[in-house]
């Protein structure tokens, strides 16, 4: 596999691309890609926030598709928390094929917010770290991209 080892702080999602997921070219339709990515992103953010999480998507910061994915291919999406603030979590997604030597077919960044019963932001159970932990590839470059998009101070 081209991907580095999967760590405990990563969430892994697998998908088989079916004909119903395809566009007229026989490859993964962009709307379905967004749906798959959102599901993987939410699972990642929920796992990072804990069992009491009540998260909503604030925004898709970035979503890039690098390669068409044909019907019949099994893909994986790895997710990891890369930034945490008082009431928000930013997750990075890294999509790869299960075929040997293939590079990423997609990557993305999504921002989720913890909300209360009225839909207002509510602090997460764990406070954010003052100093972000060093991250291995590909997470470090995705965190750098998120910082630029969010204008996060380093």
C-alpha angles and dihedrals in degrees: 000000000000093000123090119247117298111247130208092252091060127088118216126206126182127201135184109213106231130192090256088060094054135099125218089283092060093249133110111297114234093235091055090047089056091049092050091047093049092051091049091045094051092048089051094048093045092051090049094047096047138234094307093058120136101181135174129187110255096181148329102245096189138347122181130183114201103174135025112250114217126217110271097035120123112218134184130213117203117199134192138173108249102170136023130187130174097289104003142073126198115204130194123213128204118189122198139167121244090233116107116261099009117136125221117305092195144359133185151170126225132182120214128186129208109230137188127230091282094051095254121135113270127189118261119244093248119056117231118259116253091220117042114230118246111261130208122233131314092022097058094058091044090051089051089052091049091051090055092048094046097035090232116179115237 
